[in-house]
Amino acid sequence: MTEVISVRFRGGSKTYYFDPHGLTIEAGQYVIVETARGVECGEVVRAAHELPNTGFTREVKPVLRLADGMDIRRMRQN
């Protein structure tokens, strides 16, 4: 089993899984993560939960940090 959080990015309906990396993260918070398009800010739509290891086709990337007010303002402006 792998512990993950579900994150949604602005304008999208699909959620992506990230490793909370030991952080306590709740639904509704914003996090900074590394994606294929670079570092992005996304909203946590589901707090930490367990998934079977067989459900992943790629490595689950870790959450870099919780987003601060500046990160959230920048995301909304873009």
PDB file with SEQRES, HELIX, SHEET and CRYST1 records, atoms N, CA, C and O in Angstrom:
SEQRES   1 A   78  MET THR GLU VAL ILE SER VAL ARG PHE ARG GLY GLY SER          
SEQRES   2 A   78  LYS THR TYR TYR PHE ASP PRO HIS GLY LEU THR ILE GLU          
SEQRES   3 A   78  ALA GLY GLN TYR VAL ILE VAL GLU THR ALA ARG GLY VAL          
SEQRES   4 A   78  GLU CYS GLY GLU VAL VAL ARG ALA ALA HIS GLU LEU PRO          
SEQRES   5 A   78  ASN THR GLY PHE THR ARG GLU VAL LYS PRO VAL LEU ARG          
SEQRES   6 A   78  LEU ALA ASP GLY MET ASP ILE ARG ARG MET ARG GLN ASN          
HELIX    1 AA1 ASN A   53  GLY A   55  5                                   3    
HELIX    2 AA2 GLY A   69  GLN A   77  1                                   9    
SHEET    1 AA1 5 THR A  15  PHE A  18  0                                        
SHEET    2 AA1 5 THR A   2  ARG A   8 -1                                        
SHEET    3 AA1 5 GLY A  38  LEU A  51 -1                                        
SHEET    4 AA1 5 TYR A  30  THR A  35 -1                                        
SHEET    5 AA1 5 VAL A  63  LEU A  66 -1                                        
CRYST1    1.000    1.000    1.000  90.00  90.00  90.00 P 1           1          
ATOM      1  N   MET A   1       0.847  -1.183   0.000  1.00  0.00           N  
ATOM      2  CA  MET A   1       0.000   0.000   0.000  1.00  0.00           C  
ATOM      3  C   MET A   1       0.891   1.245   0.000  1.00  0.00           C  
ATOM      4  O   MET A   1       1.950   1.278   0.627  1.00  0.00           O  
ATOM      5  N   THR A   2       0.434   2.247  -0.712  1.00  0.00           N  
ATOM      6  CA  THR A   2       1.146   3.517  -0.798  1.00  0.00           C  
ATOM      7  C   THR A   2       0.244   4.628  -0.296  1.00  0.00           C  
ATOM      8  O   THR A   2      -0.921   4.705  -0.684  1.00  0.00           O  
ATOM      9  N   GLU A   3       0.774   5.494   0.568  1.00  0.00           N  
ATOM     10  CA  GLU A   3       0.007   6.633   1.061  1.00  0.00           C  
ATOM     11  C   GLU A   3       0.124   7.774   0.052  1.00  0.00           C  
ATOM     12  O   GLU A   3       1.228   8.153  -0.339  1.00  0.00           O  
ATOM     13  N   VAL A   4      -1.025   8.318  -0.367  1.00  0.00           N  
ATOM     14  CA  VAL A   4      -1.058   9.400  -1.351  1.00  0.00           C  
ATOM     15  C   VAL A   4      -2.105  10.439  -0.942  1.00  0.00           C  
ATOM     16  O   VAL A   4      -2.969  10.183  -0.103  1.00  0.00           O  
ATOM     17  N   ILE A   5      -2.001  11.626  -1.565  1.00  0.00           N  
ATOM     18  CA  ILE A   5      -3.063  12.624  -1.502  1.00  0.00           C  
ATOM     19  C   ILE A   5      -3.525  12.854  -2.930  1.00  0.00           C  
ATOM     20  O   ILE A   5      -2.770  12.614  -3.872  1.00  0.00           O  
ATOM     21  N   SER A   6      -4.755  13.317  -3.101  1.00  0.00           N  
ATOM     22  CA  SER A   6      -5.290  13.621  -4.425  1.00  0.00           C  
ATOM     23  C   SER A   6      -5.288  15.125  -4.611  1.00  0.00           C  
ATOM     24  O   SER A   6      -5.799  15.870  -3.775  1.00  0.00           O  
ATOM     25  N   VAL A   7      -4.698  15.570  -5.735  1.00  0.00           N  
ATOM     26  CA  VAL A   7      -4.548  16.997  -6.011  1.00  0.00           C  
ATOM     27  C   VAL A   7      -5.179  17.328  -7.351  1.00  0.00           C  
ATOM     28  O   VAL A   7      -5.032  16.585  -8.322  1.00  0.00           O  
ATOM     29  N   ARG A   8      -5.886  18.455  -7.394  1.00  0.00           N  
ATOM     30  CA  ARG A   8      -6.502  18.955  -8.635  1.00  0.00           C  
ATOM     31  C   ARG A   8      -5.860  20.306  -8.944  1.00  0.00           C  
ATOM     32  O   ARG A   8      -5.647  21.134  -8.058  1.00  0.00           O  
ATOM     33  N   PHE A   9      -5.562  20.501 -10.215  1.00  0.00           N  
ATOM     34  CA  PHE A   9      -4.964  21.763 -10.642  1.00  0.00           C  
ATOM     35  C   PHE A   9      -6.018  22.670 -11.234  1.00  0.00           C  
ATOM     36  O   PHE A   9      -7.036  22.199 -11.742  1.00  0.00           O  
ATOM     37  N   ARG A  10      -5.785  23.944 -11.174  1.00  0.00           N  
ATOM     38  CA  ARG A  10      -6.743  24.962 -11.609  1.00  0.00           C  
ATOM     39  C   ARG A  10      -7.253  24.674 -13.021  1.00  0.00           C  
ATOM     40  O   ARG A  10      -6.473  24.430 -13.941  1.00  0.00           O  
ATOM     41  N   GLY A  11      -8.563  24.708 -13.168  1.00  0.00           N  
ATOM     42  CA  GLY A  11      -9.174  24.499 -14.474  1.00  0.00           C  
ATOM     43  C   GLY A  11      -9.339  23.045 -14.861  1.00  0.00           C  
ATOM     44  O   GLY A  11      -9.905  22.756 -15.916  1.00  0.00           O  
ATOM     45  N   GLY A  12      -8.867  22.129 -14.049  1.00  0.00           N  
ATOM     46  CA  GLY A  12      -8.964  20.722 -14.402  1.00  0.00           C  
ATOM     47  C   GLY A  12      -9.968  19.982 -13.545  1.00  0.00           C  
ATOM     48  O   GLY A  12     -10.304  20.412 -12.442  1.00  0.00           O  
ATOM     49  N   SER A  13     -10.440  18.863 -14.068  1.00  0.00           N  
ATOM     50  CA  SER A  13     -11.371  18.059 -13.288  1.00  0.00           C  
ATOM     51  C   SER A  13     -10.709  16.758 -12.834  1.00  0.00           C  
ATOM     52  O   SER A  13     -11.204  16.098 -11.920  1.00  0.00           O  
ATOM     53  N   LYS A  14      -9.604  16.390 -13.461  1.00  0.00           N  
ATOM     54  CA  LYS A  14      -8.893  15.167 -13.117  1.00  0.00           C  
ATOM     55  C   LYS A  14      -8.033  15.403 -11.877  1.00  0.00           C  
ATOM     56  O   LYS A  14      -7.478  16.486 -11.694  1.00  0.00           O  
ATOM     57  N   THR A  15      -7.928  14.384 -11.030  1.00  0.00           N  
ATOM     58  CA  THR A  15      -7.057  14.476  -9.867  1.00  0.00           C  
ATOM     59  C   THR A  15      -5.809  13.633 -10.096  1.00  0.00           C  
ATOM     60  O   THR A  15      -5.830  12.644 -10.829  1.00  0.00           O  
ATOM     61  N   TYR A  16      -4.736  14.042  -9.460  1.00  0.00           N  
ATOM     62  CA  TYR A  16      -3.444  13.365  -9.570  1.00  0.00           C  
ATOM     63  C   TYR A  16      -2.970  13.004  -8.177  1.00  0.00           C  
ATOM     64  O   TYR A  16      -3.272  13.698  -7.206  1.00  0.00           O  
ATOM     65  N   TYR A  17      -2.215  11.900  -8.086  1.00  0.00           N  
ATOM     66  CA  TYR A  17      -1.732  11.424  -6.799  1.00  0.00           C  
ATOM     67  C   TYR A  17      -0.312  11.907  -6.541  1.00  0.00           C  
ATOM     68  O   TYR A  17       0.534  11.921  -7.435  1.00  0.00           O  
ATOM     69  N   PHE A  18      -0.073  12.306  -5.283  1.00  0.00           N  
ATOM     70  CA  PHE A  18       1.257  12.709  -4.838  1.00  0.00           C  
ATOM     71  C   PHE A  18       1.513  12.134  -3.461  1.00  0.00           C  
ATOM     72  O   PHE A  18       0.584  11.932  -2.679  1.00  0.00           O  
ATOM     73  N   ASP A  19       2.773  11.873  -3.166  1.00  0.00           N  
ATOM     74  CA  ASP A  19       3.201  11.371  -1.868  1.00  0.00           C  
ATOM     75  C   ASP A  19       3.237  12.543  -0.884  1.00  0.00           C  
ATOM     76  O   ASP A  19       3.936  13.523  -1.142  1.00  0.00           O  
ATOM     77  N   PRO A  20       2.501  12.475   0.247  1.00  0.00           N  
ATOM     78  CA  PRO A  20       2.509  13.587   1.197  1.00  0.00           C  
ATOM     79  C   PRO A  20       3.850  13.768   1.893  1.00  0.00           C  
ATOM     80  O   PRO A  20       4.068  14.781   2.558  1.00  0.00           O  
ATOM     81  N   HIS A  21       4.745  12.809   1.751  1.00  0.00           N  
ATOM     82  CA  HIS A  21       6.136  12.931   2.216  1.00  0.00           C  
ATOM     83  C   HIS A  21       6.211  13.303   3.698  1.00  0.00           C  
ATOM     84  O   HIS A  21       7.037  14.123   4.101  1.00  0.00           O  
ATOM     85  N   GLY A  22       5.335  12.686   4.506  1.00  0.00           N  
ATOM     86  CA  GLY A  22       5.358  12.893   5.945  1.00  0.00           C  
ATOM     87  C   GLY A  22       4.637  14.144   6.438  1.00  0.00           C  
ATOM     88  O   GLY A  22       4.555  14.375   7.644  1.00  0.00           O  
ATOM     89  N   LEU A  23       4.113  14.954   5.516  1.00  0.00           N  
ATOM     90  CA  LEU A  23       3.382  16.156   5.908  1.00  0.00           C  
ATOM     91  C   LEU A  23       1.940  15.807   6.253  1.00  0.00           C  
ATOM     92  O   LEU A  23       1.367  14.887   5.668  1.00  0.00           O  
ATOM     93  N   THR A  24       1.353  16.532   7.194  1.00  0.00           N  
ATOM     94  CA  THR A  24      -0.064  16.384   7.505  1.00  0.00           C  
ATOM     95  C   THR A  24      -0.817  17.371   6.622  1.00  0.00           C  
ATOM     96  O   THR A  24      -0.738  18.582   6.826  1.00  0.00           O  
ATOM     97  N   ILE A  25      -1.540  16.852   5.649  1.00  0.00           N  
ATOM     98  CA  ILE A  25      -2.207  17.687   4.643  1.00  0.00           C  
ATOM     99  C   ILE A  25      -3.681  17.326   4.626  1.00  0.00           C  
ATOM    100  O   ILE A  25      -4.038  16.150   4.552  1.00  0.00           O  
ATOM    101  N   GLU A  26      -4.532  18.331   4.694  1.00  0.00           N  
ATOM    102  CA  GLU A  26      -5.977  18.137   4.711  1.00  0.00           C  
ATOM    103  C   GLU A  26      -6.589  18.581   3.386  1.00  0.00           C  
ATOM    104  O   GLU A  26      -6.002  19.384   2.661  1.00  0.00           O  
ATOM    105  N   ALA A  27      -7.767  18.056   3.075  1.00  0.00           N  
ATOM    106  CA  ALA A  27      -8.514  18.484   1.887  1.00  0.00           C  
ATOM    107  C   ALA A  27      -8.799  19.978   2.004  1.00  0.00           C  
ATOM    108  O   ALA A  27      -9.119  20.471   3.085  1.00  0.00           O  
ATOM    109  N   GLY A  28      -8.684  20.695   0.886  1.00  0.00           N  
ATOM    110  CA  GLY A  28      -8.916  22.133   0.862  1.00  0.00           C  
ATOM    111  C   GLY A  28      -7.645  22.954   0.963  1.00  0.00           C  
ATOM    112  O   GLY A  28      -7.653  24.144   0.645  1.00  0.00           O  
ATOM    113  N   GLN A  29      -6.548  22.341   1.400  1.00  0.00           N  
ATOM    114  CA  GLN A  29      -5.276  23.053   1.446  1.00  0.00           C  
ATOM    115  C   GLN A  29      -4.654  23.059   0.056  1.00  0.00           C  
ATOM    116  O   GLN A  29      -5.040  22.273  -0.809  1.00  0.00           O  
ATOM    117  N   TYR A  30      -3.692  23.945  -0.150  1.00  0.00           N  
ATOM    118  CA  TYR A  30      -2.958  24.009  -1.408  1.00  0.00           C  
ATOM    119  C   TYR A  30      -1.533  23.545  -1.175  1.00  0.00           C  
ATOM    120  O   TYR A  30      -0.941  23.809  -0.129  1.00  0.00           O  
ATOM    121  N   VAL A  31      -0.987  22.843  -2.172  1.00  0.00           N  
ATOM    122  CA  VAL A  31       0.369  22.309  -2.076  1.00  0.00           C  
ATOM    123  C   VAL A  31       1.170  22.662  -3.331  1.00  0.00           C  
ATOM    124  O   VAL A  31       0.611  22.935  -4.394  1.00  0.00           O  
ATOM    125  N   ILE A  32       2.481  22.646  -3.174  1.00  0.00           N  
ATOM    126  CA  ILE A  32       3.401  22.848  -4.287  1.00  0.00           C  
ATOM    127  C   ILE A  32       3.988  21.485  -4.626  1.00  0.00           C  
ATOM    128  O   ILE A  32       4.536  20.801  -3.762  1.00  0.00           O  
ATOM    129  N   VAL A  33       3.867  21.095  -5.907  1.00  0.00           N  
ATOM    130  CA  VAL A  33       4.347  19.787  -6.354  1.00  0.00           C  
ATOM    131  C   VAL A  33       5.106  19.936  -7.667  1.00  0.00           C  
ATOM    132  O   VAL A  33       4.938  20.917  -8.392  1.00  0.00           O  
ATOM    133  N   GLU A  34       5.938  18.949  -7.954  1.00  0.00           N  
ATOM    134  CA  GLU A  34       6.671  18.890  -9.218  1.00  0.00           C  
ATOM    135  C   GLU A  34       5.858  18.049 -10.192  1.00  0.00           C  
ATOM    136  O   GLU A  34       5.516  16.904  -9.895  1.00  0.00           O  
ATOM    137  N   THR A  35       5.546  18.622 -11.364  1.00  0.00           N  
ATOM    138  CA  THR A  35       4.800  17.892 -12.391  1.00  0.00           C  
ATOM    139  C   THR A  35       5.636  17.823 -13.662  1.00  0.00           C  
ATOM    140  O   THR A  35       6.749  18.348 -13.706  1.00  0.00           O  
ATOM    141  N   ALA A  36       5.111  17.188 -14.681  1.00  0.00           N  
ATOM    142  CA  ALA A  36       5.801  17.117 -15.970  1.00  0.00           C  
ATOM    143  C   ALA A  36       5.971  18.505 -16.586  1.00  0.00           C  
ATOM    144  O   ALA A  36       6.864  18.720 -17.406  1.00  0.00           O  
ATOM    145  N   ARG A  37       5.105  19.452 -16.185  1.00  0.00           N  
ATOM    146  CA  ARG A  37       5.181  20.826 -16.715  1.00  0.00           C  
ATOM    147  C   ARG A  37       5.975  21.751 -15.804  1.00  0.00           C  
ATOM    148  O   ARG A  37       6.051  22.951 -16.070  1.00  0.00           O  
ATOM    149  N   GLY A  38       6.566  21.227 -14.744  1.00  0.00           N  
ATOM    150  CA  GLY A  38       7.334  22.033 -13.801  1.00  0.00           C  
ATOM    151  C   GLY A  38       6.660  22.083 -12.442  1.00  0.00           C  
ATOM    152  O   GLY A  38       5.792  21.267 -12.134  1.00  0.00           O  
ATOM    153  N   VAL A  39       7.071  23.050 -11.634  1.00  0.00           N  
ATOM    154  CA  VAL A  39       6.518  23.195 -10.286  1.00  0.00           C  
ATOM    155  C   VAL A  39       5.167  23.890 -10.385  1.00  0.00           C  
ATOM    156  O   VAL A  39       5.051  24.945 -11.009  1.00  0.00           O  
ATOM    157  N   GLU A  40       4.135  23.294  -9.764  1.00  0.00           N  
ATOM    158  CA  GLU A  40       2.784  23.846  -9.829  1.00  0.00           C  
ATOM    159  C   GLU A  40       2.128  23.847  -8.458  1.00  0.00           C  
ATOM    160  O   GLU A  40       2.517  23.107  -7.555  1.00  0.00           O  
ATOM    161  N   CYS A  41       1.119  24.702  -8.332  1.00  0.00           N  
ATOM    162  CA  CYS A  41       0.314  24.798  -7.124  1.00  0.00           C  
ATOM    163  C   CYS A  41      -1.034  24.137  -7.409  1.00  0.00           C  
ATOM    164  O   CYS A  41      -1.663  24.426  -8.427  1.00  0.00           O  
ATOM    165  N   GLY A  42      -1.475  23.260  -6.522  1.00  0.00           N  
ATOM    166  CA  GLY A  42      -2.757  22.588  -6.706  1.00  0.00           C  
ATOM    167  C   GLY A  42      -3.509  22.461  -5.396  1.00  0.00           C  
ATOM    168  O   GLY A  42      -2.934  22.580  -4.314  1.00  0.00           O  
ATOM    169  N   GLU A  43      -4.803  22.219  -5.513  1.00  0.00           N  
ATOM    170  CA  GLU A  43      -5.655  22.076  -4.335  1.00  0.00           C  
ATOM    171  C   GLU A  43      -5.813  20.604  -3.972  1.00  0.00           C  
ATOM    172  O   GLU A  43      -6.063  19.763  -4.836  1.00  0.00           O  
ATOM    173  N   VAL A  44      -5.666  20.308  -2.706  1.00  0.00           N  
ATOM    174  CA  VAL A  44      -5.849  18.938  -2.211  1.00  0.00           C  
ATOM    175  C   VAL A  44      -7.346  18.670  -2.143  1.00  0.00           C  
ATOM    176  O   VAL A  44      -8.075  19.380  -1.451  1.00  0.00           O  
ATOM    177  N   VAL A  45      -7.805  17.651  -2.858  1.00  0.00           N  
ATOM    178  CA  VAL A  45      -9.231  17.309  -2.850  1.00  0.00           C  
ATOM    179  C   VAL A  45      -9.520  16.082  -1.995  1.00  0.00           C  
ATOM    180  O   VAL A  45     -10.675  15.809  -1.668  1.00  0.00           O  
ATOM    181  N   ARG A  46      -8.477  15.344  -1.633  1.00  0.00           N  
ATOM    182  CA  ARG A  46      -8.639  14.216  -0.709  1.00  0.00           C  
ATOM    183  C   ARG A  46      -7.358  14.073   0.102  1.00  0.00           C  
ATOM    184  O   ARG A  46      -6.262  13.964  -0.447  1.00  0.00           O  
ATOM    185  N   ALA A  47      -7.522  14.075   1.420  1.00  0.00           N  
ATOM    186  CA  ALA A  47      -6.377  13.956   2.324  1.00  0.00           C  
ATOM    187  C   ALA A  47      -5.716  12.588   2.153  1.00  0.00           C  
ATOM    188  O   ALA A  47      -6.156  11.772   1.343  1.00  0.00           O  
ATOM    189  N   ALA A  48      -4.669  12.350   2.915  1.00  0.00           N  
ATOM    190  CA  ALA A  48      -3.889  11.113   2.809  1.00  0.00           C  
ATOM    191  C   ALA A  48      -4.773   9.872   2.915  1.00  0.00           C  
ATOM    192  O   ALA A  48      -5.604   9.745   3.814  1.00  0.00           O  
ATOM    193  N   HIS A  49      -4.563   8.972   1.970  1.00  0.00           N  
ATOM    194  CA  HIS A  49      -5.267   7.693   1.954  1.00  0.00           C  
ATOM    195  C   HIS A  49      -4.350   6.655   1.314  1.00  0.00           C  
ATOM    196  O   HIS A  49      -3.375   7.005   0.650  1.00  0.00           O  
ATOM    197  N   GLU A  50      -4.662   5.397   1.514  1.00  0.00           N  
ATOM    198  CA  GLU A  50      -3.838   4.296   1.029  1.00  0.00           C  
ATOM    199  C   GLU A  50      -4.385   3.753  -0.290  1.00  0.00           C  
ATOM    200  O   GLU A  50      -5.596   3.616  -0.465  1.00  0.00           O  
ATOM    201  N   LEU A  51      -3.477   3.448  -1.212  1.00  0.00           N  
ATOM    202  CA  LEU A  51      -3.823   2.794  -2.476  1.00  0.00           C  
ATOM    203  C   LEU A  51      -2.892   1.611  -2.691  1.00  0.00           C  
ATOM    204  O   LEU A  51      -1.740   1.644  -2.258  1.00  0.00           O  
ATOM    205  N   PRO A  52      -3.377   0.562  -3.357  1.00  0.00           N  
ATOM    206  CA  PRO A  52      -2.501  -0.579  -3.650  1.00  0.00           C  
ATOM    207  C   PRO A  52      -1.350  -0.147  -4.566  1.00  0.00           C  
ATOM    208  O   PRO A  52      -1.528   0.703  -5.439  1.00  0.00           O  
ATOM    209  N   ASN A  53      -0.190  -0.730  -4.362  1.00  0.00           N  
ATOM    210  CA  ASN A  53       0.989  -0.394  -5.173  1.00  0.00           C  
ATOM    211  C   ASN A  53       0.797  -0.702  -6.652  1.00  0.00           C  
ATOM    212  O   ASN A  53       1.493  -0.120  -7.485  1.00  0.00           O  
ATOM    213  N   THR A  54      -0.111  -1.585  -7.001  1.00  0.00           N  
ATOM    214  CA  THR A  54      -0.293  -1.987  -8.398  1.00  0.00           C  
ATOM    215  C   THR A  54      -1.065  -0.959  -9.214  1.00  0.00           C  
ATOM    216  O   THR A  54      -1.174  -1.110 -10.430  1.00  0.00           O  
ATOM    217  N   GLY A  55      -1.601   0.077  -8.588  1.00  0.00           N  
ATOM    218  CA  GLY A  55      -2.420   1.059  -9.299  1.00  0.00           C  
ATOM    219  C   GLY A  55      -1.650   2.176  -9.969  1.00  0.00           C  
ATOM    220  O   GLY A  55      -2.263   3.101 -10.502  1.00  0.00           O  
ATOM    221  N   PHE A  56      -0.319   2.124  -9.960  1.00  0.00           N  
ATOM    222  CA  PHE A  56       0.473   3.224 -10.492  1.00  0.00           C  
ATOM    223  C   PHE A  56       1.308   2.792 -11.689  1.00  0.00           C  
ATOM    224  O   PHE A  56       1.967   1.753 -11.659  1.00  0.00           O  
ATOM    225  N   THR A  57       1.273   3.595 -12.732  1.00  0.00           N  
ATOM    226  CA  THR A  57       2.097   3.311 -13.900  1.00  0.00           C  
ATOM    227  C   THR A  57       3.419   4.066 -13.826  1.00  0.00           C  
ATOM    228  O   THR A  57       4.382   3.710 -14.505  1.00  0.00           O  
ATOM    229  N   ARG A  58       3.464   5.115 -12.994  1.00  0.00           N  
ATOM    230  CA  ARG A  58       4.678   5.917 -12.823  1.00  0.00           C  
ATOM    231  C   ARG A  58       4.963   6.083 -11.339  1.00  0.00           C  
ATOM    232  O   ARG A  58       4.130   5.778 -10.486  1.00  0.00           O  
ATOM    233  N   GLU A  59       6.167   6.575 -11.055  1.00  0.00           N  
ATOM    234  CA  GLU A  59       6.542   6.876  -9.675  1.00  0.00           C  
ATOM    235  C   GLU A  59       5.661   8.000  -9.142  1.00  0.00           C  
ATOM    236  O   GLU A  59       5.392   8.970  -9.851  1.00  0.00           O  
ATOM    237  N   VAL A  60       5.217   7.873  -7.910  1.00  0.00           N  
ATOM    238  CA  VAL A  60       4.410   8.915  -7.271  1.00  0.00           C  
ATOM    239  C   VAL A  60       5.378   9.959  -6.720  1.00  0.00           C  
ATOM    240  O   VAL A  60       6.196   9.663  -5.849  1.00  0.00           O  
ATOM    241  N   LYS A  61       5.274  11.187  -7.240  1.00  0.00           N  
ATOM    242  CA  LYS A  61       6.193  12.245  -6.824  1.00  0.00           C  
ATOM    243  C   LYS A  61       5.763  12.837  -5.484  1.00  0.00           C  
ATOM    244  O   LYS A  61       4.577  12.847  -5.156  1.00  0.00           O  
ATOM    245  N   PRO A  62       6.738  13.333  -4.706  1.00  0.00           N  
ATOM    246  CA  PRO A  62       6.405  13.875  -3.386  1.00  0.00           C  
ATOM    247  C   PRO A  62       5.885  15.305  -3.458  1.00  0.00           C  
ATOM    248  O   PRO A  62       6.160  16.035  -4.410  1.00  0.00           O  
ATOM    249  N   VAL A  63       5.136  15.688  -2.442  1.00  0.00           N  
ATOM    250  CA  VAL A  63       4.736  17.081  -2.253  1.00  0.00           C  
ATOM    251  C   VAL A  63       6.001  17.825  -1.840  1.00  0.00           C  
ATOM    252  O   VAL A  63       6.724  17.371  -0.953  1.00  0.00           O  
ATOM    253  N   LEU A  64       6.275  18.967  -2.474  1.00  0.00           N  
ATOM    254  CA  LEU A  64       7.459  19.744  -2.126  1.00  0.00           C  
ATOM    255  C   LEU A  64       7.236  20.516  -0.826  1.00  0.00           C  
ATOM    256  O   LEU A  64       8.105  20.552   0.045  1.00  0.00           O  
ATOM    257  N   ARG A  65       6.038  21.141  -0.709  1.00  0.00           N  
ATOM    258  CA  ARG A  65       5.717  21.906   0.497  1.00  0.00           C  
ATOM    259  C   ARG A  65       4.271  22.361   0.424  1.00  0.00           C  
ATOM    260  O   ARG A  65       3.628  22.258  -0.621  1.00  0.00           O  
ATOM    261  N   LEU A  66       3.766  22.864   1.541  1.00  0.00           N  
ATOM    262  CA  LEU A  66       2.448  23.502   1.545  1.00  0.00           C  
ATOM    263  C   LEU A  66       2.587  24.856   0.869  1.00  0.00           C  
ATOM    264  O   LEU A  66       3.622  25.512   0.994  1.00  0.00           O  
ATOM    265  N   ALA A  67       1.559  25.275   0.159  1.00  0.00           N  
ATOM    266  CA  ALA A  67       1.577  26.576  -0.524  1.00  0.00           C  
ATOM    267  C   ALA A  67       1.343  27.683   0.493  1.00  0.00           C  
ATOM    268  O   ALA A  67       0.592  27.511   1.453  1.00  0.00           O  
ATOM    269  N   ASP A  68       1.993  28.818   0.274  1.00  0.00           N  
ATOM    270  CA  ASP A  68       1.745  29.982   1.130  1.00  0.00           C  
ATOM    271  C   ASP A  68       0.838  30.961   0.378  1.00  0.00           C  
ATOM    272  O   ASP A  68       0.458  30.704  -0.765  1.00  0.00           O  
ATOM    273  N   GLY A  69       0.499  32.061   1.007  1.00  0.00           N  
ATOM    274  CA  GLY A  69      -0.410  33.037   0.412  1.00  0.00           C  
ATOM    275  C   GLY A  69       0.072  33.566  -0.939  1.00  0.00           C  
ATOM    276  O   GLY A  69      -0.731  33.768  -1.849  1.00  0.00           O  
ATOM    277  N   MET A  70       1.370  33.788  -1.068  1.00  0.00           N  
ATOM    278  CA  MET A  70       1.935  34.285  -2.325  1.00  0.00           C  
ATOM    279  C   MET A  70       1.757  33.262  -3.447  1.00  0.00           C  
ATOM    280  O   MET A  70       1.423  33.630  -4.573  1.00  0.00           O  
ATOM    281  N   ASP A  71       1.977  31.983  -3.145  1.00  0.00           N  
ATOM    282  CA  ASP A  71       1.801  30.920  -4.143  1.00  0.00           C  
ATOM    283  C   ASP A  71       0.361  30.882  -4.648  1.00  0.00           C  
ATOM    284  O   ASP A  71       0.120  30.752  -5.848  1.00  0.00           O  
ATOM    285  N   ILE A  72      -0.590  30.995  -3.729  1.00  0.00           N  
ATOM    286  CA  ILE A  72      -2.011  30.919  -4.084  1.00  0.00           C  
ATOM    287  C   ILE A  72      -2.412  32.142  -4.917  1.00  0.00           C  
ATOM    288  O   ILE A  72      -3.155  32.008  -5.889  1.00  0.00           O  
ATOM    289  N   ARG A  73      -1.931  33.318  -4.550  1.00  0.00           N  
ATOM    290  CA  ARG A  73      -2.224  34.531  -5.344  1.00  0.00           C  
ATOM    291  C   ARG A  73      -1.670  34.405  -6.750  1.00  0.00           C  
ATOM    292  O   ARG A  73      -2.344  34.748  -7.722  1.00  0.00           O  
ATOM    293  N   ARG A  74      -0.449  33.917  -6.862  1.00  0.00           N  
ATOM    294  CA  ARG A  74       0.191  33.746  -8.168  1.00  0.00           C  
ATOM    295  C   ARG A  74      -0.597  32.752  -9.023  1.00  0.00           C  
ATOM    296  O   ARG A  74      -0.783  32.976 -10.219  1.00  0.00           O  
ATOM    297  N   MET A  75      -1.061  31.655  -8.418  1.00  0.00           N  
ATOM    298  CA  MET A  75      -1.834  30.643  -9.154  1.00  0.00           C  
ATOM    299  C   MET A  75      -3.130  31.262  -9.684  1.00  0.00           C  
ATOM    300  O   MET A  75      -3.500  31.032 -10.835  1.00  0.00           O  
ATOM    301  N   ARG A  76      -3.814  32.038  -8.857  1.00  0.00           N  
ATOM    302  CA  ARG A  76      -5.075  32.632  -9.275  1.00  0.00           C  
ATOM    303  C   ARG A  76      -4.895  33.701 -10.336  1.00  0.00           C  
ATOM    304  O   ARG A  76      -5.783  33.898 -11.165  1.00  0.00           O  
ATOM    305  N   GLN A  77      -3.758  34.401 -10.330  1.00  0.00           N  
ATOM    306  CA  GLN A  77      -3.485  35.416 -11.346  1.00  0.00           C  
ATOM    307  C   GLN A  77      -3.183  34.789 -12.690  1.00  0.00           C  
ATOM    308  O   GLN A  77      -3.536  35.343 -13.731  1.00  0.00           O  
ATOM    309  N   ASN A  78      -2.529  33.632 -12.676  1.00  0.00           N  
ATOM    310  CA  ASN A  78      -2.160  32.969 -13.933  1.00  0.00           C  
ATOM    311  C   ASN A  78      -3.353  32.389 -14.518  1.00  0.00           C  
ATOM    312  O   ASN A  78      -3.284  31.778 -15.584  1.00  0.00           O  
TER     313      ASN A  78                                                      
END                                                                             
